[in-house]
Amino acid sequence: MTFARRAAVLPLLALAWGVVPCAAQDAVPGAPAPQAVLAPPVLTPQALTPQEMEDFLLRGKIVGAKGVSKGVTDARRVTLSDGRITHDAQVQDVDIFKPIFEVGKNTEVNFRDSYRYNIAAYRLSQLLGLVEVPMSVLRRVDGKPAAVTWWVDDVAMDEGDRQKKQVLSPNPSRTASYFHILRVFDELIQNRDRNAGNLLWTSDWAMWMIDHTRAFRLGRDLLKPELLDRCERTLLDRMRALTARTVADTMGDTLLKAEIDALIARRDRLVKLFDDRIAQRGEAAVLYTMPR
């Protein structure tokens, strides 16, 4: 299991203290044996708690940067260091609004492409008990507000590469379970930009959903309800428990009231859809539990 995944599940991992010998010295007859001294703790990514991870993303100094080749939002990869650990993050500061946006044959009214939706997606994933969205925090970078997102470790390929190379998971059932989570989450946030490049697979075949800058639309209807065949049990329970107040308190300034209202309306439709599925087919055919 990768660190990014461990951090999203909110584990509390102990810091290891290393023992080093004292400096060599001449033996003195009858003198007590030299005592080992404790070295100061050395933090590694695996040793971070979620709060430490968030503090690192908020305060770590940018010591290196390079562009990200995929995507159209000018996201960039940076290296952060706080003197204890060094790790990469993604920085996105895109914030675009267009009354009318046309791409190909598609037209979207009130188009938004915003860094704040990356942060909102992570915060919502925590309310839903999901671990498939990397941590993202609000921070000013180069004088502009931006989403600073933990760079997912140990990525083997994105979904585009997997399809191109026709790589099959060693556990098709688990992979299918991930896709059910993906479809429900994207309907809830009304993600208009899920593509093969922003769905990642790590070497242990864990799925990561990244780049949500074109999500949280104002539409209240589900986009592709016919694809919603099954739902993870905890995810449905957590969706059912959502309230506009809870979401608003969690999101802060990352979502507007109209965006929260639309999200709750879509939640209502998702819950009803799965309740109807359960009534028709039975709970065992619709709900499943994802091992964590």
NORDA-V720490 format. One record per residue. N is the residue number from 1. RES is the residue in three letters. OMEGA is omega in degrees with one decimal (* if undefined). NEAR is the number of other C-alpha atoms within 12 Angstrom. Layout:
n:N res:RES omega:OMEGA near:NEAR
n:N res:RES omega:OMEGA near:NEAR
//
This chain:
n:1 res:MET omega:-176.9 near:22
n:2 res:THR omega:179.1 near:27
n:3 res:PHE omega:-176.3 near:32
n:4 res:ALA omega:178.4 near:38
n:5 res:ARG omega:179.5 near:35
n:6 res:ARG omega:-177.3 near:29
n:7 res:ALA omega:-178.1 near:34
n:8 res:ALA omega:178.9 near:36
n:9 res:VAL omega:179.4 near:27
n:10 res:LEU omega:175.4 near:26
n:11 res:PRO omega:173.2 near:21
n:12 res:LEU omega:-175.6 near:17
n:13 res:LEU omega:-179.0 near:20
n:14 res:ALA omega:175.0 near:15
n:15 res:LEU omega:-180.0 near:17
n:16 res:ALA omega:175.9 near:16
n:17 res:TRP omega:-179.5 near:15
n:18 res:GLY omega:178.8 near:14
n:19 res:VAL omega:179.6 near:14
n:20 res:VAL omega:-178.9 near:15
n:21 res:PRO omega:174.0 near:14
n:22 res:CYS omega:177.5 near:14
n:23 res:ALA omega:-178.2 near:10
n:24 res:ALA omega:177.9 near:11
n:25 res:GLN omega:179.4 near:10
n:26 res:ASP omega:178.5 near:10
n:27 res:ALA omega:177.4 near:10
n:28 res:VAL omega:-178.6 near:9
n:29 res:PRO omega:178.0 near:7
n:30 res:GLY omega:179.5 near:7
n:31 res:ALA omega:178.3 near:10
n:32 res:PRO omega:179.3 near:8
n:33 res:ALA omega:178.7 near:14
n:34 res:PRO omega:-178.4 near:16
n:35 res:GLN omega:174.9 near:13
n:36 res:ALA omega:177.1 near:13
n:37 res:VAL omega:-179.3 near:13
n:38 res:LEU omega:174.6 near:14
n:39 res:ALA omega:176.5 near:14
n:40 res:PRO omega:-178.2 near:13
n:41 res:PRO omega:175.5 near:17
n:42 res:VAL omega:-177.3 near:20
n:43 res:LEU omega:171.8 near:26
n:44 res:THR omega:179.0 near:24
n:45 res:PRO omega:-178.3 near:33
n:46 res:GLN omega:-175.7 near:29
n:47 res:ALA omega:-177.0 near:26
n:48 res:LEU omega:167.2 near:32
n:49 res:THR omega:178.3 near:25
n:50 res:PRO omega:-179.9 near:29
n:51 res:GLN omega:177.2 near:19
n:52 res:GLU omega:178.4 near:27
n:53 res:MET omega:178.5 near:41
n:54 res:GLU omega:177.7 near:29
n:55 res:ASP omega:179.3 near:23
n:56 res:PHE omega:179.3 near:35
n:57 res:LEU omega:-177.9 near:40
n:58 res:LEU omega:-169.6 near:29
n:59 res:ARG omega:-179.7 near:20
n:60 res:GLY omega:-179.6 near:29
n:61 res:LYS omega:176.5 near:26
n:62 res:ILE omega:-176.5 near:28
n:63 res:VAL omega:178.3 near:18
n:64 res:GLY omega:-179.3 near:18
n:65 res:ALA omega:173.0 near:20
n:66 res:LYS omega:-177.2 near:17
n:67 res:GLY omega:174.2 near:19
n:68 res:VAL omega:-170.5 near:20
n:69 res:SER omega:-175.5 near:12
n:70 res:LYS omega:178.1 near:17
n:71 res:GLY omega:-176.2 near:22
n:72 res:VAL omega:-175.4 near:19
n:73 res:THR omega:179.0 near:27
n:74 res:ASP omega:174.2 near:23
n:75 res:ALA omega:178.4 near:32
n:76 res:ARG omega:179.9 near:30
n:77 res:ARG omega:179.6 near:27
n:78 res:VAL omega:174.1 near:28
n:79 res:THR omega:179.7 near:27
n:80 res:LEU omega:173.7 near:31
n:81 res:SER omega:175.7 near:26
n:82 res:ASP omega:-178.8 near:23
n:83 res:GLY omega:178.6 near:16
n:84 res:ARG omega:178.0 near:19
n:85 res:ILE omega:176.6 near:24
n:86 res:THR omega:180.0 near:27
n:87 res:HIS omega:-179.0 near:34
n:88 res:ASP omega:176.8 near:32
n:89 res:ALA omega:174.1 near:40
n:90 res:GLN omega:177.8 near:40
n:91 res:VAL omega:175.4 near:42
n:92 res:GLN omega:178.1 near:42
n:93 res:ASP omega:178.8 near:33
n:94 res:VAL omega:178.5 near:29
n:95 res:ASP omega:-172.1 near:24
n:96 res:ILE omega:171.7 near:20
n:97 res:PHE omega:176.1 near:17
n:98 res:LYS omega:178.6 near:15
n:99 res:PRO omega:177.7 near:13
n:100 res:ILE omega:179.5 near:14
n:101 res:PHE omega:-179.1 near:17
n:102 res:GLU omega:174.6 near:13
n:103 res:VAL omega:-174.8 near:10
n:104 res:GLY omega:179.1 near:7
n:105 res:LYS omega:-176.0 near:7
n:106 res:ASN omega:177.4 near:11
n:107 res:THR omega:178.2 near:14
n:108 res:GLU omega:178.0 near:21
n:109 res:VAL omega:179.9 near:16
n:110 res:ASN omega:-178.9 near:19
n:111 res:PHE omega:175.0 near:26
n:112 res:ARG omega:174.4 near:30
n:113 res:ASP omega:-168.1 near:31
n:114 res:SER omega:176.0 near:32
n:115 res:TYR omega:-173.2 near:42
n:116 res:ARG omega:178.7 near:40
n:117 res:TYR omega:173.4 near:44
n:118 res:ASN omega:180.0 near:43
n:119 res:ILE omega:179.8 near:42
n:120 res:ALA omega:179.9 near:42
n:121 res:ALA omega:178.4 near:44
n:122 res:TYR omega:-177.9 near:40
n:123 res:ARG omega:178.0 near:35
n:124 res:LEU omega:179.3 near:43
n:125 res:SER omega:178.4 near:40
n:126 res:GLN omega:175.9 near:30
n:127 res:LEU omega:-176.0 near:31
n:128 res:LEU omega:-179.3 near:34
n:129 res:GLY omega:-179.9 near:28
n:130 res:LEU omega:178.7 near:39
n:131 res:VAL omega:-173.1 near:39
n:132 res:GLU omega:178.4 near:38
n:133 res:VAL omega:-176.7 near:42
n:134 res:PRO omega:-179.6 near:47
n:135 res:MET omega:178.6 near:46
n:136 res:SER omega:-176.7 near:44
n:137 res:VAL omega:176.7 near:40
n:138 res:LEU omega:-178.6 near:34
n:139 res:ARG omega:174.5 near:28
n:140 res:ARG omega:178.3 near:22
n:141 res:VAL omega:-176.7 near:26
n:142 res:ASP omega:176.2 near:12
n:143 res:GLY omega:-178.1 near:8
n:144 res:LYS omega:175.0 near:16
n:145 res:PRO omega:-175.2 near:23
n:146 res:ALA omega:169.2 near:34
n:147 res:ALA omega:176.5 near:42
n:148 res:VAL omega:-168.7 near:44
n:149 res:THR omega:179.2 near:45
n:150 res:TRP omega:178.9 near:43
n:151 res:TRP omega:-175.3 near:39
n:152 res:VAL omega:-178.4 near:40
n:153 res:ASP omega:166.7 near:28
n:154 res:ASP omega:178.9 near:21
n:155 res:VAL omega:178.7 near:26
n:156 res:ALA omega:-177.9 near:23
n:157 res:MET omega:169.1 near:30
n:158 res:ASP omega:-176.0 near:30
n:159 res:GLU omega:177.1 near:31
n:160 res:GLY omega:177.7 near:20
n:161 res:ASP omega:-179.7 near:20
n:162 res:ARG omega:179.7 near:22
n:163 res:GLN omega:-178.6 near:18
n:164 res:LYS omega:-178.1 near:13
n:165 res:LYS omega:179.6 near:11
n:166 res:GLN omega:178.5 near:12
n:167 res:VAL omega:-179.3 near:18
n:168 res:LEU omega:177.5 near:19
n:169 res:SER omega:175.4 near:23
n:170 res:PRO omega:179.7 near:13
n:171 res:ASN omega:-176.3 near:14
n:172 res:PRO omega:-179.4 near:13
n:173 res:SER omega:179.3 near:17
n:174 res:ARG omega:178.5 near:23
n:175 res:THR omega:176.9 near:24
n:176 res:ALA omega:178.3 near:24
n:177 res:SER omega:176.0 near:30
n:178 res:TYR omega:-178.3 near:35
n:179 res:PHE omega:174.9 near:30
n:180 res:HIS omega:177.5 near:30
n:181 res:ILE omega:179.7 near:38
n:182 res:LEU omega:-176.6 near:37
n:183 res:ARG omega:179.5 near:32
n:184 res:VAL omega:-178.8 near:39
n:185 res:PHE omega:-179.0 near:43
n:186 res:ASP omega:174.8 near:39
n:187 res:GLU omega:-178.3 near:39
n:188 res:LEU omega:-179.5 near:45
n:189 res:ILE omega:-175.1 near:44
n:190 res:GLN omega:179.6 near:37
n:191 res:ASN omega:-179.0 near:35
n:192 res:ARG omega:-172.1 near:29
n:193 res:ASP omega:175.1 near:27
n:194 res:ARG omega:178.1 near:27
n:195 res:ASN omega:-173.8 near:23
n:196 res:ALA omega:-178.8 near:22
n:197 res:GLY omega:179.8 near:26
n:198 res:ASN omega:169.5 near:30
n:199 res:LEU omega:-171.8 near:35
n:200 res:LEU omega:173.6 near:37
n:201 res:TRP omega:174.6 near:36
n:202 res:THR omega:-174.4 near:27
n:203 res:SER omega:176.8 near:21
n:204 res:ASP omega:178.1 near:22
n:205 res:TRP omega:167.4 near:32
n:206 res:ALA omega:-178.1 near:39
n:207 res:MET omega:176.9 near:39
n:208 res:TRP omega:177.5 near:44
n:209 res:MET omega:-176.9 near:41
n:210 res:ILE omega:173.0 near:45
n:211 res:ASP omega:-177.6 near:50
n:212 res:HIS omega:-174.1 near:44
n:213 res:THR omega:178.5 near:44
n:214 res:ARG omega:178.3 near:36
n:215 res:ALA omega:176.1 near:36
n:216 res:PHE omega:175.7 near:43
n:217 res:ARG omega:-176.3 near:39
n:218 res:LEU omega:177.7 near:32
n:219 res:GLY omega:-178.2 near:29
n:220 res:ARG omega:179.7 near:24
n:221 res:ASP omega:176.7 near:22
n:222 res:LEU omega:-175.3 near:33
n:223 res:LEU omega:-177.2 near:24
n:224 res:LYS omega:-177.3 near:20
n:225 res:PRO omega:-178.9 near:24
n:226 res:GLU omega:179.9 near:15
n:227 res:LEU omega:-176.2 near:20
n:228 res:LEU omega:-174.4 near:32
n:229 res:ASP omega:-177.6 near:29
n:230 res:ARG omega:179.5 near:37
n:231 res:CYS omega:175.9 near:37
n:232 res:GLU omega:-170.4 near:36
n:233 res:ARG omega:-179.2 near:30
n:234 res:THR omega:178.7 near:23
n:235 res:LEU omega:178.5 near:37
n:236 res:LEU omega:178.9 near:36
n:237 res:ASP omega:-179.7 near:23
n:238 res:ARG omega:176.1 near:25
n:239 res:MET omega:-179.1 near:37
n:240 res:ARG omega:-176.3 near:26
n:241 res:ALA omega:-178.7 near:20
n:242 res:LEU omega:170.7 near:31
n:243 res:THR omega:178.6 near:22
n:244 res:ALA omega:-179.7 near:26
n:245 res:ARG omega:179.3 near:15
n:246 res:THR omega:-180.0 near:21
n:247 res:VAL omega:-179.0 near:33
n:248 res:ALA omega:179.8 near:25
n:249 res:ASP omega:-178.4 near:20
n:250 res:THR omega:-173.9 near:24
n:251 res:MET omega:-176.3 near:29
n:252 res:GLY omega:-177.9 near:21
n:253 res:ASP omega:-175.9 near:21
n:254 res:THR omega:175.9 near:34
n:255 res:LEU omega:175.2 near:34
n:256 res:LEU omega:-179.3 near:22
n:257 res:LYS omega:-179.9 near:21
n:258 res:ALA omega:178.9 near:18
n:259 res:GLU omega:177.4 near:31
n:260 res:ILE omega:178.9 near:37
n:261 res:ASP omega:179.3 near:27
n:262 res:ALA omega:178.4 near:28
n:263 res:LEU omega:-179.8 near:39
n:264 res:ILE omega:177.5 near:36
n:265 res:ALA omega:177.6 near:30
n:266 res:ARG omega:176.0 near:35
n:267 res:ARG omega:179.9 near:37
n:268 res:ASP omega:-179.6 near:26
n:269 res:ARG omega:178.4 near:28
n:270 res:LEU omega:-179.9 near:40
n:271 res:VAL omega:179.0 near:31
n:272 res:LYS omega:179.9 near:20
n:273 res:LEU omega:-178.0 near:29
n:274 res:PHE omega:173.7 near:34
n:275 res:ASP omega:177.3 near:26
n:276 res:ASP omega:177.9 near:18
n:277 res:ARG omega:-179.7 near:23
n:278 res:ILE omega:179.5 near:22
n:279 res:ALA omega:-177.7 near:15
n:280 res:GLN omega:-170.6 near:13
n:281 res:ARG omega:-174.4 near:15
n:282 res:GLY omega:-174.6 near:15
n:283 res:GLU omega:-176.2 near:21
n:284 res:ALA omega:-179.0 near:16
n:285 res:ALA omega:-174.9 near:19
n:286 res:VAL omega:-176.0 near:25
n:287 res:LEU omega:176.4 near:27
n:288 res:TYR omega:178.2 near:26
n:289 res:THR omega:179.6 near:23
n:290 res:MET omega:177.3 near:25
n:291 res:PRO omega:179.9 near:16
n:292 res:ARG omega:* near:20
//
